[in-house]
């Protein structure tokens, strides 16, 4: 990979010499990673599916990364090769802290939700060194926080690293629910980043073989219908990490086969690692293609200038340059503003479409109505608490999912607008933060705390029952007298006593039931009010995020237009200078210039041969 990285870096440097624009640090960093053969394998999935246990077993360690916490991974673990196991914490820039070496015992303090709730310690990632043969090949495994659940920051952290993935292992399990709608949304996002997605079903020994196989078939059917993947061709592995560790402890080949890891390791060694070189090469060449195309076009223009041997040919070249320059001036002075307005209108139309999509999330929209129906269906205090807890837990994930859909819609709409209005801009040179809103659940959470900690509720219930019983007994003293008069054998006193006992119990029960109904209705009203406040806050933040997203996209579009204009203007000025220089060249100067250009041609040919050695010619994106 070093040869390819050197070739692509050389192309960028040659282009920089012609344009006067230095090679960016970002491009050099990408080439450095390519040269080192770094292959980033991201492991992701919903919480508590066994991601960390899977990584430990894959690398042959019991607790390389923590697995025992309730919600283990709360930050990123980057696991790379090292001569011995070691850990180092890297903090965010905002924290102002330097890196810190830690022991394995300290991992839960920095890398789990229990020890570092909400990442209050501002950890960026934890670096793990490990002497694994797999890692020695250049593979870097990135263990991500679990998606979904109540920990809304986990998804944000994970999605910062998914765009850097060269391949993804998506983890589900054999115990909980099959692949669901939220996981499908994650996988759709991943498909837009890399087509190298492999599936792992963990905890197979926790259920019987028939149930594990049934889960596999169900998951593959879901993936086929939702993502269009072929069940017969999709890499899908059924594993059990605990059995893998037991096999190692007992040196049992039978248990090792039962764990499922031999099939996975065979796939990694025979398919993934051999493909690693081409996967990395394709990404690098794709990143370098605009630079290569510009370099080639500049070489061709300079050759055209040098080959203008006669005054007539130079005049034709001069006329062509002048025409292009006039078009550029006309575009800049007259057409650019019209184009910008057209693009801006198209982007605003995209935002209106996005807002229409979000109408389901507005106060008293379809989403809130569904939640209100669930609240009204709760027939007990406990059911209502469960319903509100589910709503509180799911709202952040729902908001994030909506914003992702909106961001994807805006991105696709932006490319369509650019393709129609300005095909020269093939991509925007920057990333836009989708702005997943932080949902303020404090009203719902406070209500749930009050419901859970209502210590006076039982006393109030007893008091109500007592008052109801007293009222019932007062009524019964009269009713009992009637019983005694009608049935003289019983007697007024005994009849009254029986009536008081029966009516007392009845009165107490009815009073308690009435209080519970009134209390439940009051709690439903409180729940609806808390939900309305939360939905309103969520919708307002979504609107603000979409408007900010649109503003960011407009800025990037205007920046791209300006860069395109500057680049074309520089190219034309360079062509004019070349033509003027050509008109004054002596035979010796012309010969030297042509030799220099021929040498540049040879360098380009060498670069293309290097690319072809890594990528088949028929799929080589370089012209």
C-alpha positions as CSV (number, residue, x, y, z in Angstrom):
1,X,0.0,0.0,0.0
2,X,3.0,2.3,0.5
3,X,3.6,2.4,-3.3
4,X,0.0,3.4,-4.0
5,X,0.0,6.0,-1.3
6,X,3.3,7.5,-2.6
7,X,1.9,7.5,-6.2
8,X,-1.3,9.3,-5.2
9,X,0.6,11.8,-3.0
10,X,3.0,12.5,-6.0
11,X,-0.1,13.2,-8.2
12,X,-1.4,15.7,-5.6
13,X,2.0,17.4,-5.3
14,X,2.3,17.7,-9.1
15,X,-1.1,19.2,-9.3
16,X,-0.2,21.6,-6.5
17,X,2.9,22.7,-8.4
18,X,0.7,23.7,-11.3
19,X,-2.1,25.3,-9.3
20,X,-0.1,26.9,-6.5
21,X,-2.5,25.4,-4.0
22,X,-0.7,23.2,-1.4
23,X,-1.8,19.6,-0.7
24,X,-4.2,19.6,2.2
25,X,-3.3,18.0,5.6
26,X,-6.5,15.9,5.3
27,X,-5.3,14.3,2.0
28,X,-1.9,13.6,3.4
29,X,-3.4,12.0,6.5
30,X,-5.5,9.7,4.3
31,X,-2.4,8.7,2.3
32,X,-0.5,8.1,5.5
33,X,-3.2,5.7,6.7
34,X,-3.2,4.0,3.3
35,X,0.6,3.6,3.4
36,X,0.4,2.0,6.8
37,X,-2.2,-0.4,5.6
38,X,-4.6,0.6,8.3
39,X,-8.0,-1.2,7.8
40,X,-10.7,0.1,10.2
41,X,-13.2,-2.6,11.2
42,X,-16.1,-1.0,13.1
43,X,-18.2,-3.2,15.3
44,X,-21.7,-1.8,16.0
45,X,-25.2,-2.8,17.0
46,X,-27.8,-2.1,19.6
47,X,-27.0,-2.2,23.3
48,X,-26.2,-5.5,25.1
49,X,-26.0,-7.6,22.0
50,X,-22.6,-8.9,22.9
51,X,-20.4,-6.6,20.8
52,X,-17.5,-6.3,23.3
53,X,-17.7,-10.0,24.1
54,X,-17.5,-10.8,20.4
55,X,-14.3,-8.6,20.0
56,X,-12.7,-10.2,23.1
57,X,-13.3,-13.7,21.8
58,X,-12.2,-12.8,18.2
59,X,-8.9,-11.6,19.6
60,X,-8.6,-14.4,22.1
61,X,-9.0,-12.5,25.4
62,X,-11.6,-12.7,28.1
63,X,-11.8,-9.1,29.2
64,X,-9.7,-7.0,26.8
65,X,-12.6,-4.5,26.6
66,X,-15.1,-4.4,29.4
67,X,-18.3,-6.5,29.3
68,X,-19.6,-6.8,32.8
69,X,-21.3,-3.4,33.2
70,X,-25.0,-2.9,32.8
71,X,-24.3,-0.8,29.8
72,X,-20.7,-1.5,29.2
73,X,-19.3,0.6,26.4
74,X,-20.0,4.3,26.7
75,X,-17.1,5.5,24.5
76,X,-15.0,4.4,21.6
77,X,-12.3,1.7,22.0
78,X,-9.6,1.7,19.2
79,X,-7.8,-1.7,19.4
80,X,-4.6,-1.9,17.4
81,X,-1.5,-4.1,17.4
82,X,1.0,-3.8,20.2
83,X,3.7,-6.0,21.8
84,X,1.7,-6.2,25.0
85,X,-1.8,-5.3,26.3
86,X,-1.9,-1.6,27.3
87,X,-4.5,1.1,27.6
88,X,-4.4,4.8,27.1
89,X,-7.3,7.4,27.4
90,X,-7.5,10.3,25.0
91,X,-9.7,13.2,26.1
92,X,-11.6,15.7,23.9
93,X,-10.0,18.9,22.9
94,X,-12.5,20.8,24.9
95,X,-11.4,19.0,28.1
96,X,-7.9,20.5,27.9
97,X,-6.6,17.2,29.3
98,X,-3.6,15.2,27.9
99,X,-3.6,11.5,27.2
100,X,-3.5,9.2,30.2
101,X,-2.2,5.7,30.5
102,X,-4.5,3.5,32.6
103,X,-4.7,-0.1,33.8
104,X,-7.3,-2.7,32.9
105,X,-8.8,-2.2,36.3
106,X,-9.4,1.5,35.5
107,X,-11.3,0.8,32.2
108,X,-14.8,0.9,33.8
109,X,-14.0,4.3,35.2
110,X,-13.6,5.8,31.8
111,X,-15.3,3.5,29.2
112,X,-18.6,2.4,30.8
113,X,-21.8,4.1,31.5
114,X,-21.6,3.1,35.1
115,X,-18.1,4.7,35.6
116,X,-18.5,7.6,33.2
117,X,-22.2,8.4,32.8
118,X,-23.0,10.6,29.9
119,X,-19.2,10.8,29.3
120,X,-18.9,13.4,32.0
121,X,-15.1,12.9,32.0
122,X,-15.0,14.0,28.3
123,X,-13.3,10.9,26.9
124,X,-12.7,11.0,23.2
125,X,-11.6,7.4,22.9
126,X,-9.6,4.7,24.6
127,X,-6.7,3.2,22.8
128,X,-6.0,-0.5,23.4
129,X,-2.8,-2.2,22.4
130,X,-3.0,-6.0,21.9
131,X,-0.5,-8.6,20.5
132,X,-3.1,-10.3,18.3
133,X,-1.9,-11.8,14.9
134,X,-5.1,-10.3,13.3
135,X,-4.2,-6.8,14.4
136,X,-0.6,-7.2,13.2
137,X,-2.0,-7.3,9.6
138,X,-3.0,-3.6,10.0
139,X,-6.6,-4.2,11.1
140,X,-7.8,-1.7,13.7
141,X,-11.0,-2.8,15.5
142,X,-13.3,0.0,16.7
143,X,-15.7,-1.0,19.4
144,X,-18.6,1.4,19.6
145,X,-21.2,2.2,22.2
146,X,-24.5,0.4,21.8
147,X,-27.2,2.1,19.7
148,X,-30.7,2.6,20.9
149,X,-31.8,2.4,24.5
150,X,-31.9,5.4,26.9
151,X,-28.3,6.5,26.3
152,X,-28.8,9.1,23.5
153,X,-25.2,10.1,23.3
154,X,-24.1,6.6,22.3
155,X,-25.5,6.9,18.8
156,X,-23.9,10.3,18.3
157,X,-20.5,8.9,19.4
158,X,-20.9,5.8,17.2
159,X,-21.9,7.8,14.1
160,X,-18.8,9.9,14.4
161,X,-16.8,6.8,13.5
162,X,-19.0,4.9,11.0
163,X,-18.0,7.2,8.1
164,X,-14.4,6.1,8.7
165,X,-15.2,2.4,8.5
166,X,-13.6,0.2,5.8
167,X,-15.9,-2.6,6.9
168,X,-18.5,-3.2,9.5
169,X,-19.5,-6.1,11.7
170,X,-23.1,-5.6,12.7
171,X,-24.0,-7.5,15.9
172,X,-27.4,-8.9,16.9
173,X,-28.2,-11.8,19.2
174,X,-30.2,-15.0,19.6
175,X,-32.0,-14.0,22.8
176,X,-33.7,-10.6,22.4
177,X,-35.8,-9.5,19.5
178,X,-34.8,-10.0,15.9
179,X,-33.4,-7.2,13.7
180,X,-35.9,-4.4,14.0
181,X,-36.9,-1.2,12.2
182,X,-34.4,0.9,14.1
183,X,-31.6,-1.4,13.2
184,X,-32.7,-1.4,9.6
185,X,-32.4,2.4,9.6
186,X,-28.8,2.1,10.9
187,X,-28.0,-0.5,8.3
188,X,-29.3,1.7,5.5
189,X,-27.0,4.5,6.7
190,X,-24.1,2.1,6.7
191,X,-24.8,0.9,3.2
192,X,-24.2,4.4,2.0
193,X,-20.7,4.3,3.5
194,X,-19.4,0.9,2.8
195,X,-20.8,-2.2,1.0
196,X,-18.6,-4.4,3.2
197,X,-21.1,-5.2,6.0
198,X,-21.0,-8.5,7.8
199,X,-23.5,-9.9,10.3
200,X,-22.8,-11.6,13.7
201,X,-25.5,-13.4,15.7
202,X,-24.2,-13.9,19.3
203,X,-25.3,-15.9,22.3
204,X,-26.3,-19.0,20.3
205,X,-25.7,-21.3,23.2
206,X,-28.2,-19.4,25.3
207,X,-31.0,-20.9,23.2
208,X,-31.5,-24.3,21.6
209,X,-30.1,-25.0,18.1
210,X,-33.5,-24.9,16.5
211,X,-34.3,-21.5,18.0
212,X,-30.9,-20.0,17.0
213,X,-31.3,-21.2,13.4
214,X,-34.8,-19.9,13.3
215,X,-33.6,-16.5,14.4
216,X,-30.9,-16.6,11.7
217,X,-33.4,-17.3,8.9
218,X,-35.8,-14.7,10.3
219,X,-33.0,-12.1,10.3
220,X,-31.8,-12.9,6.8
221,X,-35.4,-12.6,5.6
222,X,-35.7,-9.2,7.2
223,X,-32.4,-8.1,5.6
224,X,-33.4,-9.4,2.2
225,X,-36.8,-7.6,2.2
226,X,-35.5,-4.3,3.7
227,X,-32.1,-4.0,2.2
228,X,-32.2,-6.2,-0.8
229,X,-29.3,-8.4,0.3
230,X,-29.0,-12.0,-0.9
231,X,-29.5,-14.4,2.0
232,X,-27.3,-17.0,0.3
233,X,-24.4,-14.5,-0.3
234,X,-24.6,-12.5,2.9
235,X,-21.7,-13.2,5.4
236,X,-23.6,-14.1,8.5
237,X,-22.0,-15.8,11.5
238,X,-23.6,-17.5,14.5
239,X,-21.3,-17.3,17.5
240,X,-21.1,-17.8,21.2
241,X,-18.2,-16.0,23.0
242,X,-18.5,-17.8,26.3
243,X,-18.2,-21.2,24.5
244,X,-15.2,-19.8,22.7
245,X,-13.5,-19.0,26.0
246,X,-14.4,-22.4,27.5
247,X,-13.0,-24.1,24.4
248,X,-9.7,-22.3,25.0
249,X,-9.6,-23.2,28.7
250,X,-10.3,-26.9,28.1
251,X,-8.4,-27.1,24.8
252,X,-11.5,-28.6,23.2
253,X,-11.8,-28.6,19.4
254,X,-15.4,-29.8,19.6
255,X,-16.4,-26.8,21.8
256,X,-14.4,-24.5,19.5
257,X,-16.5,-25.7,16.5
258,X,-19.6,-25.2,18.6
259,X,-18.7,-21.6,19.3
260,X,-18.8,-20.8,15.6
261,X,-15.5,-18.9,15.6
262,X,-13.6,-21.2,13.2
263,X,-16.0,-20.2,10.4
264,X,-15.6,-16.5,11.2
265,X,-11.8,-16.7,11.4
266,X,-11.7,-18.6,8.1
267,X,-13.8,-15.8,6.5
268,X,-11.5,-13.2,7.9
269,X,-8.3,-14.9,6.8
270,X,-9.4,-16.2,3.4
271,X,-11.7,-13.4,2.2
272,X,-11.6,-10.2,4.3
273,X,-7.8,-9.9,4.6
274,X,-7.1,-10.7,1.0
275,X,-9.7,-8.1,0.0
276,X,-8.3,-5.5,2.4
277,X,-5.8,-4.2,-0.1
278,X,-8.3,-3.6,-2.8
279,X,-10.9,-2.1,-0.4
280,X,-8.3,0.5,0.8
281,X,-7.1,1.1,-2.7
282,X,-10.5,1.9,-4.0
283,X,-11.2,4.4,-1.2
284,X,-7.9,6.1,-1.7
285,X,-8.2,6.3,-5.5
286,X,-11.7,7.6,-5.2
287,X,-10.5,10.3,-2.9
288,X,-7.7,11.2,-5.2
289,X,-9.6,11.1,-8.5
290,X,-10.6,14.8,-8.7
291,X,-6.9,15.7,-8.3
292,X,-5.8,13.2,-10.9
293,X,-8.4,14.4,-13.4
294,X,-7.4,18.0,-12.9
295,X,-3.7,17.1,-13.3
296,X,-4.4,15.2,-16.5
297,X,-6.5,18.1,-18.0
298,X,-3.7,20.6,-17.2
299,X,-1.1,18.4,-18.8
300,X,-3.2,18.1,-21.9
301,X,-3.8,21.9,-22.1
302,X,0.0,22.6,-21.7
303,X,0.7,20.1,-24.5
304,X,-1.7,21.9,-26.7
305,X,0.0,25.2,-26.0
306,X,3.5,23.8,-26.7
307,X,2.3,22.2,-29.9
308,X,1.0,25.5,-31.2
309,X,4.0,25.8,-33.6
310,X,2.6,28.4,-36.0
311,X,1.3,31.9,-35.5
312,X,-2.1,30.7,-36.9
313,X,-2.3,27.8,-34.3
314,X,-1.4,30.2,-31.5
315,X,-4.1,32.6,-32.7
316,X,-6.6,29.9,-32.6
317,X,-5.6,28.8,-29.1
318,X,-5.7,32.5,-28.0
319,X,-9.2,32.8,-29.4
320,X,-10.3,29.7,-27.6
321,X,-8.9,30.9,-24.3
322,X,-10.4,34.3,-24.8
323,X,-13.8,32.7,-25.5
324,X,-13.6,30.6,-22.3
325,X,-12.5,33.7,-20.4
326,X,-15.4,35.8,-21.7
327,X,-17.8,33.0,-20.8
328,X,-16.3,32.9,-17.3
329,X,-16.6,36.6,-16.9
330,X,-20.2,36.5,-18.2
331,X,-21.0,33.7,-15.9
332,X,-19.5,35.5,-12.9
333,X,-21.1,38.9,-13.6
334,X,-24.5,37.9,-14.9
335,X,-25.3,34.3,-14.5
336,X,-23.8,33.5,-11.2
337,X,-26.4,35.4,-9.1
338,X,-29.2,33.7,-11.1
339,X,-27.6,30.4,-10.5
340,X,-27.2,31.0,-6.8
341,X,-30.8,32.1,-6.5
342,X,-31.9,29.0,-8.4
343,X,-29.9,26.8,-6.2
344,X,-31.1,28.6,-3.1
345,X,-34.7,28.1,-4.2
346,X,-34.1,24.4,-4.8
347,X,-32.6,24.1,-1.3
348,X,-35.5,25.9,0.2
349,X,-37.9,23.6,-1.6
350,X,-36.0,20.7,0.0
351,X,-36.4,22.3,3.4
352,X,-40.2,22.7,2.9
353,X,-40.3,19.0,1.9
354,X,-38.4,18.1,5.1
355,X,-40.7,20.2,7.2
356,X,-43.6,18.4,5.7
357,X,-42.0,15.1,6.6
358,X,-41.6,16.4,10.2
359,X,-45.2,17.4,10.5
360,X,-45.8,14.0,12.1
361,X,-43.6,15.2,15.0
362,X,-45.3,18.5,15.6
363,X,-47.4,19.0,18.8
364,X,-50.7,17.1,18.4
365,X,-49.4,15.5,15.2
366,X,-49.8,11.8,14.4
367,X,-46.9,10.8,16.6
368,X,-48.3,12.5,19.7
369,X,-51.8,11.2,19.0
370,X,-50.4,7.6,19.0
371,X,-48.7,8.2,22.3
372,X,-51.8,9.9,23.7
373,X,-53.8,6.8,22.8
374,X,-51.3,4.6,24.6
375,X,-51.6,6.8,27.7
376,X,-55.4,6.6,27.6
377,X,-55.2,2.8,27.2
378,X,-53.3,2.4,30.5
379,X,-55.8,0.9,33.0
380,X,-53.6,1.0,36.0
381,X,-51.0,3.2,37.6
382,X,-48.3,0.6,36.8
383,X,-49.3,0.4,33.1
384,X,-49.2,4.2,32.8
385,X,-45.7,4.3,34.4
386,X,-44.5,1.6,31.9
387,X,-46.0,3.5,29.0
388,X,-44.4,6.8,30.0
389,X,-41.1,5.1,30.5
390,X,-41.2,3.5,27.0
391,X,-42.1,6.9,25.6
392,X,-39.3,8.7,27.5
393,X,-36.8,6.0,26.4
394,X,-37.8,6.0,22.7
395,X,-38.3,9.7,22.0
396,X,-34.5,10.5,21.6
397,X,-34.0,7.6,19.2
398,X,-37.1,8.5,17.3
399,X,-35.9,12.1,17.0
400,X,-32.5,11.0,15.8
401,X,-34.0,8.7,13.3
402,X,-36.2,11.5,11.9
403,X,-33.3,13.8,11.7
404,X,-31.2,11.2,9.8
405,X,-34.0,10.7,7.3
406,X,-34.3,14.5,6.9
407,X,-30.5,14.9,6.5
408,X,-30.5,12.1,3.8
409,X,-33.4,13.7,2.1
410,X,-31.7,17.1,2.1
411,X,-28.4,15.6,0.9
412,X,-30.1,13.8,-2.0
413,X,-32.1,16.9,-2.9
414,X,-28.9,19.1,-2.8
415,X,-27.1,16.8,-5.2
416,X,-30.1,16.8,-7.5
417,X,-30.3,20.6,-7.5
418,X,-26.5,20.9,-8.2
419,X,-26.7,18.3,-10.9
420,X,-29.4,20.4,-12.6
421,X,-28.0,23.8,-12.0
422,X,-24.3,23.4,-11.8
423,X,-23.0,19.9,-12.9
424,X,-19.4,21.1,-12.4
425,X,-19.8,20.7,-8.6
426,X,-19.8,16.9,-8.1
427,X,-19.5,17.1,-4.3
428,X,-19.4,19.5,-1.4
429,X,-16.0,20.0,0.2
430,X,-17.2,19.7,3.8
431,X,-19.4,17.8,6.2
432,X,-22.7,19.0,7.7
433,X,-23.7,18.2,11.2
434,X,-27.1,16.6,11.1
435,X,-27.8,18.2,14.5
436,X,-29.6,15.4,16.3
437,X,-31.6,17.2,19.0
438,X,-31.1,16.5,22.6
439,X,-34.6,15.8,23.8
440,X,-35.6,17.5,27.1
441,X,-37.5,14.7,29.0
442,X,-37.4,16.5,32.4
443,X,-41.2,16.8,32.6
444,X,-41.8,13.1,31.9
445,X,-38.8,12.0,34.1
446,X,-40.0,14.2,37.0
447,X,-43.5,12.7,36.7
448,X,-42.1,9.2,36.7
449,X,-40.0,10.0,39.8
450,X,-43.0,11.4,41.6
451,X,-45.0,8.3,40.7
452,X,-42.3,6.0,41.9
453,X,-41.5,7.9,45.1
454,X,-45.1,8.7,46.2
455,X,-44.6,7.5,49.8
456,X,-47.9,9.1,51.0
457,X,-50.0,7.3,48.5
458,X,-50.6,4.1,50.6
459,X,-51.5,6.2,53.6
460,X,-54.0,8.3,51.5
461,X,-55.5,5.0,50.2
462,X,-55.9,3.7,53.8
463,X,-57.3,7.0,54.9
464,X,-59.8,7.0,52.0
465,X,-60.7,3.4,52.8
466,X,-61.3,4.3,56.5
467,X,-63.5,7.2,55.7
468,X,-65.4,5.1,53.2
469,X,-65.8,2.3,55.8
470,X,-67.1,4.7,58.4
471,X,-69.6,6.1,56.0
472,X,-70.6,2.5,55.0
473,X,-71.1,1.6,58.7
474,X,-73.2,4.6,59.4
475,X,-75.4,3.6,56.5
476,X,-75.4,0.0,57.7
477,X,-76.6,0.8,61.2
478,X,-79.9,1.9,59.6
479,X,-80.0,-0.9,57.1
480,X,-79.1,-3.5,59.8
481,X,-82.1,-2.3,61.8
482,X,-84.3,-3.0,58.9
483,X,-82.8,-6.5,58.6
484,X,-83.5,-7.1,62.3
485,X,-87.1,-6.0,62.0
486,X,-87.7,-8.1,58.9
487,X,-86.0,-11.2,60.4
488,X,-86.8,-11.0,64.1
489,X,-84.9,-14.2,64.9
490,X,-81.6,-12.4,64.0
491,X,-82.5,-9.4,66.0
492,X,-81.9,-5.7,65.4
493,X,-78.5,-5.7,67.1
494,X,-77.1,-8.7,65.2
495,X,-78.6,-7.5,61.9
496,X,-77.1,-4.1,62.5
497,X,-73.6,-5.6,63.2
498,X,-73.7,-7.8,60.1
499,X,-74.9,-4.9,58.0
500,X,-72.2,-2.7,59.4
501,X,-69.5,-5.2,58.6
502,X,-70.7,-5.9,55.0
503,X,-71.4,-2.3,54.2
504,X,-68.1,-1.1,55.8
505,X,-66.1,-3.4,53.6
506,X,-68.2,-2.4,50.6
507,X,-67.8,1.3,51.3
508,X,-64.1,1.1,51.9
509,X,-63.6,-0.8,48.6
510,X,-65.8,1.6,46.6
511,X,-64.1,4.6,48.0
512,X,-60.6,3.2,47.2
513,X,-61.7,2.3,43.6
514,X,-63.1,5.8,43.1
515,X,-59.9,7.3,44.4
516,X,-57.8,5.1,42.1
517,X,-59.9,6.0,39.1
518,X,-59.7,9.7,39.9
519,X,-56.0,9.4,40.6
520,X,-55.4,7.5,37.3
521,X,-57.3,10.1,35.4
522,X,-55.3,12.9,37.0
523,X,-52.0,11.0,36.2
524,X,-53.2,10.6,32.6
525,X,-53.7,14.4,32.4
526,X,-50.3,15.0,33.9
527,X,-48.8,12.5,31.4
528,X,-50.5,14.2,28.5
529,X,-49.3,17.6,29.6
530,X,-45.7,16.4,30.1
531,X,-45.8,14.7,26.7
532,X,-47.1,17.9,25.0
533,X,-44.3,19.9,26.5
534,X,-41.7,17.4,25.5
535,X,-43.0,17.0,21.9
536,X,-43.2,20.8,21.5
537,X,-39.6,21.1,22.7
538,X,-38.5,18.3,20.4
539,X,-40.3,19.8,17.3
540,X,-38.9,23.3,17.9
541,X,-35.3,21.9,18.1
542,X,-35.9,19.8,15.0
543,X,-37.1,22.9,13.1
544,X,-34.1,24.9,14.3
545,X,-31.7,22.0,13.3
546,X,-33.2,21.8,9.8
547,X,-32.9,25.5,9.3
548,X,-29.3,25.4,10.5
549,X,-28.6,22.4,8.3
550,X,-30.0,24.3,5.3
551,X,-27.9,27.3,6.1
552,X,-24.8,25.1,6.4
553,X,-25.5,23.4,3.0
554,X,-26.0,26.8,1.4
555,X,-22.7,28.0,2.7
556,X,-21.0,24.9,1.4
557,X,-22.7,25.3,-2.0
558,X,-21.6,28.9,-2.2
559,X,-18.1,27.9,-1.1
560,X,-18.0,25.2,-3.8
561,X,-19.2,27.7,-6.4
562,X,-16.5,30.1,-5.4
563,X,-13.8,27.4,-5.5
564,X,-14.9,26.2,-8.9
565,X,-14.8,29.8,-10.2
566,X,-11.3,30.4,-8.7
567,X,-10.0,27.2,-10.0
568,X,-11.3,27.8,-13.6
569,X,-10.0,31.3,-13.5
570,X,-6.5,30.1,-12.4
571,X,-6.5,27.5,-15.1
572,X,-7.3,30.1,-17.8
573,X,-4.7,32.5,-16.5
574,X,-2.2,29.7,-16.6
575,X,-3.1,28.9,-20.2
576,X,-2.8,32.5,-21.2
577,X,0.6,32.7,-19.6
578,X,1.7,29.5,-21.3
579,X,0.6,30.8,-24.7
580,X,2.3,34.1,-24.2
581,X,5.5,32.3,-23.1
582,X,5.2,29.9,-26.1
583,X,5.1,32.9,-28.6
584,X,8.4,34.1,-27.2
585,X,10.2,30.8,-26.8
586,X,13.4,30.0,-28.6
587,X,13.9,26.6,-30.0
588,X,16.0,25.5,-27.1
589,X,13.5,26.7,-24.5
590,X,10.7,24.9,-26.4
591,X,12.8,21.7,-26.4
592,X,13.4,21.9,-22.7
593,X,9.8,22.6,-21.9
594,X,8.6,19.7,-24.1
595,X,11.1,17.4,-22.3
596,X,9.8,18.5,-19.0
597,X,6.2,17.9,-20.1
598,X,7.2,14.4,-21.4
599,X,8.8,13.6,-18.1
600,X,5.5,14.7,-16.4
601,X,3.7,12.4,-18.8
602,X,5.9,9.6,-17.8
603,X,5.2,10.3,-14.1
604,X,1.5,10.2,-14.8
605,X,1.8,6.9,-16.7
606,X,3.7,5.5,-13.7
607,X,1.0,6.6,-11.4
608,X,-1.7,5.0,-13.5
609,X,0.3,1.7,-13.7
610,X,0.6,1.8,-9.9
611,X,-3.1,2.3,-9.5
612,X,-3.8,-0.5,-12.0
613,X,-1.7,-2.9,-9.9
614,X,-4.1,-2.4,-7.0
615,X,-7.4,-2.0,-8.9
616,X,-8.4,-3.8,-12.1
617,X,-8.1,-1.5,-15.1
618,X,-11.8,-2.0,-16.1
619,X,-12.8,-0.5,-12.7
620,X,-10.1,2.2,-12.6
621,X,-11.9,5.5,-12.1
622,X,-8.9,7.5,-13.4
623,X,-9.3,8.5,-17.0
